[in-house]
Amino acid sequence: MNAAFPSDGRLAGIDYGTVRIGIAVTDPERRLASPWDNYDRQSPAADAAYFRRLVEAEGIVGFVVGLPVHASGEEGEKCREARRFGQWLAELTGRPVRFFDERYSSVQAEQWLAGADLSRKQRKQRRDMLAAQIMLAAYLESPAAEPPGALDD
């Protein structure tokens, strides 16, 4: 994960979950982040095959993994899980990983979807990839991917 992060090419944003992973991707110029998929986790082998295919099919040059940091800036168990997942992803794909604060991206995604004329099931099917898109768009707009800190800094 300490590999140099590429300055151009498509990135994939990851909204990590133990059951489902939301994925968003950028265009090659990194102007836009778009929701791409919700991946329902299966087994270590199936998960590995899925992410290898993603890298090859979409030309992914790096990953941005969201960290669900507490409002205080503290990292809890979910952050540690996301960091372990990012390490696994980097080792598996050979692509560098950056971590980015994703506080409230799922809440924001749910709020956006609540205004849409969708059933509960349809909202659930879209929420994680929309949260990944929100986080990845915020990453693209940030001057640098700094480690997350407290909200009152």
N, C-alpha and C positions, 0 to 999 in steps of 0.2 A: 504494500500500500504506500510505501515511501517513494515509489516511482514518480517521475515527473508527470504532472498532469498535462495532457495535451491542450494546446490553446485553440485548436479548431477541430471540427468533426463532431459527429453526433454523440450526445450524452444520453444516458438512461437515468431517470430519477426513480428511486425505489422508496415506496411507502411500505416498510417492513411490517410483517405480521406473522405470527406463528401458524395461522391457518391460511391466510390469503395475503398476497403481495400485490400492491398496486404499482403499476409501471407507467411512466410517461417517457416520451422521447423528444429530443430537440430536432430541429432541421439541421443540416450540415453547417450552416452559418451561425447557428445558436441564436437565432432571433426569436423563435417561438418554441414553447413547450406544449406538447399535445398529449392528451391521455392516450394510452396505447393498449393496455390490457390489465385485467385482474387475473392473476395466476393463483389457482387453488393448489396449495402445496400437496405433494403426494408422497414421495419417498426421496431419500438423498440422491439416488441414481436418476430418478425422473426429474427432480429439481435441477440437477447438474445438466442434464441433457437440454432442458428448457432454456437455461441461461446461456449455454453454449450456442444454441440455435439463434437466440436473440442477438447475440454479438455478431454472428456471421450474417444473418439475414438482414439486419438493420445497420450494419457497419458501425457498431457502437465502439467508441474509442475510450470511454471512461464512464464511471458510475458516480452518481451523487445519491448517497443513502441518507435518508432523513433520520434525525435523532429526536425522539419524543421527550424533549427536555422539560423538566418541571418549570413552573413560572419563576421560581427562585434561581434558575440556572443550574440547579443540581441535576445530576444524571442518576436515574434509578435503574432498576433491573431491565426494563424494556430498552433503555439506551445501551446497556451492556450487551443485550441480545442483538440489537441492531449492529453494534460494532463487531461482534463475532461473525454475524452474517456478512458484513462488508469484507472482513478478512477472508472468509471462505470464498466470496465472490471474486476477490482479487486473485487469490491463488488458483481458483478454478479457471478463470477466463484469461488471466495474464493482463487484465486491464486495470488501470489505477482506480482507486476509490477515494472520493472526498466525502466527508460527513457534513451535513448542514442542518441547522436548527429547523425543525418542522412543527414547532409549537403551534397548536391550534389549526393546522391544515385540515385535519379530519373534521373538526367542528365547522370550519369555513365551508368545506365541501358539502357537509350535511345541510348547512344553511342555504347554499346555492340550490341544492337539489330539492329542498323543501318548497321552494317557489315554483318548481317545475310540476307539470301535470303528470306525475309518475306514481306508480304504485310503490308500496314499501319495498317489495322485492326488486323492482326496477332501480330504486334509489340505492339499495344495497349493492346491486351489481355494478354500479358506477362510482360509488363513494371512494373506494381506495385508489382507483386510477386517477380520479379527479384530485384527490389529496396529493398524489404524487405529482400531478401537473402543477398544482399550486406551489408546492415546495420547490420544484425544479424551476418554475418561472421566477420565484423569489431568488433562487441561487443565481440565475442568469442576470438578474437586475442588481445583485450585490457587487460591490467593488472587489471584494475578495471573500473567499470562504473562510471566515474567521471562526474559531471555536465558539459555540454558543455561550453566552453569559446570562446574568440575571437581567430581567426586564427593566429594572430601575437603574442600570448602568448608564 
